[in-house]
Amino acid sequence: MITNTEAFLTELKQILRGSFDDDQYLVEAVVNRLQQSDTTHYEVSKWRANDHQDHEFTFQLNDDHSYTYLHAR
């Protein structure tokens, strides 16, 4: 779970190439990736980004195992 989902999705959708209607799927995919890689960073490669640049989203892992979106670069 991402505590501030709306802020994260707003940023992510501005970067991702294509359109995505299923917000829940996007959030679950990102959380899955964070949990499997044991990191607090989610990367969008230039191949998936509409501006053809790499992007990195930074999260904070909370005590309840949820994530809080902090920033993108």
C-alpha positions in Angstrom: 0.0 0.0 0.0 1.1 3.6 -0.7 -0.2 6.0 1.8 -0.3 9.0 -0.5 -1.4 7.2 -3.6 -2.9 10.2 -5.4 0.3 12.2 -5.3 2.3 9.3 -6.6 -0.1 8.4 -9.4 -0.2 12.0 -10.6 3.5 12.0 -11.0 3.7 8.5 -12.5 1.0 9.1 -15.1 2.8 12.2 -16.3 5.9 10.2 -17.0 4.6 6.8 -18.3 4.1 6.3 -22.0 0.6 5.3 -22.9 -2.6 5.5 -20.9 -3.5 3.5 -17.8 -7.1 3.2 -16.5 -6.5 0.8 -13.6 -4.9 2.8 -10.8 -5.1 -0.2 -8.4 -3.1 -2.3 -10.8 -0.4 0.3 -11.1 -0.1 0.7 -7.3 0.0 -3.0 -6.7 2.7 -3.5 -9.4 4.9 -0.8 -7.9 4.4 -2.1 -4.3 5.2 -5.6 -5.5 8.4 -4.4 -7.2 9.5 -2.5 -4.1 8.8 -5.5 -1.8 10.6 -8.0 -4.1 13.6 -5.8 -4.7 13.9 -4.8 -1.0 14.5 -1.2 -1.9 12.7 2.1 -1.5 13.3 3.2 -5.1 11.1 2.5 -8.1 12.7 3.2 -11.5 10.9 4.0 -14.8 13.3 3.4 -17.7 13.6 5.8 -20.6 11.9 3.1 -22.7 8.7 3.4 -20.7 8.9 7.1 -20.2 7.2 9.5 -22.6 10.2 12.0 -22.4 12.7 9.2 -23.1 14.6 9.8 -19.8 15.1 7.6 -16.8 13.1 8.4 -13.7 13.4 7.3 -10.1 10.7 7.5 -7.5 11.7 7.4 -3.8 9.6 6.0 -1.0 9.8 5.6 2.7 9.0 2.2 4.2 6.7 2.7 7.2 6.5 0.5 10.3 3.2 -1.0 9.1 5.0 -2.1 5.9 3.2 0.5 3.8 5.1 3.0 1.6 5.0 6.8 1.5 5.9 8.4 -1.8 8.6 11.1 -1.2 9.8 12.5 -4.5 10.8 11.7 -8.1 13.9 12.6 -9.9 
